[in-house]
Amino acid sequence: MCEESLNTLKKYESPNVTWMDPDGGWPIVWESAHGCHVISAEGREYLDLTGAFGVAVTGHANPAVVAAGQSQMAKLLHAMGDVHPHRLKAELCRQLSQWTFEKMDARPGDSWPQHTMQQRF
């Protein structure tokens, strides 16, 4: 499974995306994950030290996150939010603004680097 997946990537993916060791030692093809552990396609278990995206906060397959995702996917999986927004997008934007822009006395659209520099000096 691992070798087949890597050969498929070599054939169809840009070589600039996934780096592959010419000797075949890298990358590790992941099959599944739970908490802070991942299982390779070869059945080996690894501690996930990549800390990518939401996994760094919630862990892989967090039951609460999985349940929330399943609930949302049953209603609406994707709606091209920049073209056809959903009410939750508006609520999320408002909440993020309250946690960030409004605490810094800034407005969405302000230049973050410029605003940050003005606040510091």
C-alpha positions, 0 to 999 in steps of 0.5 A, spaced: 500 500 500 505 504 501 509 503 495 503 504 491 501 510 494 508 513 493 508 511 486 501 514 484 504 520 487 510 520 483 506 519 477 500 524 478 503 530 483 507 535 482 514 533 484 514 540 488 509 538 493 511 531 497 518 530 498 521 523 497 527 520 499 530 517 493 532 511 497 525 510 499 525 512 506 521 518 506 515 520 507 511 515 511 504 514 508 499 515 514 493 510 514 490 513 520 491 517 527 488 518 534 490 523 539 497 524 538 499 517 534 499 516 527 499 509 524 503 508 517 500 504 511 505 499 514 502 498 521 507 502 525 505 507 530 508 514 531 508 519 535 505 525 531 510 531 532 508 535 526 503 539 530 499 541 524 492 545 523 487 543 528 490 537 530 495 541 534 489 543 539 484 537 539 488 531 537 487 526 531 479 523 531 477 527 537 470 525 539 467 532 540 470 534 533 468 528 529 461 529 532 461 536 530 464 535 523 459 529 522 453 534 524 455 539 520 456 535 514 449 532 514 447 539 513 451 542 509 458 540 507 461 545 502 458 552 499 463 556 496 463 560 502 466 566 498 460 566 493 454 563 497 456 564 505 452 560 510 450 564 517 455 560 521 460 564 516 458 570 519 457 568 526 465 566 525 467 572 522 463 576 528 467 572 533 474 572 530 473 580 530 471 580 537 477 576 539 482 580 535 480 586 531 476 589 536 481 587 542 486 591 538 482 597 536 482 595 529 477 594 523 477 588 519 481 590 512 486 594 516 493 592 515 495 588 520 503 589 520 502 597 520 497 597 525 501 592 530 507 597 528 503 603 530 500 600 537 508 598 539 511 605 537 
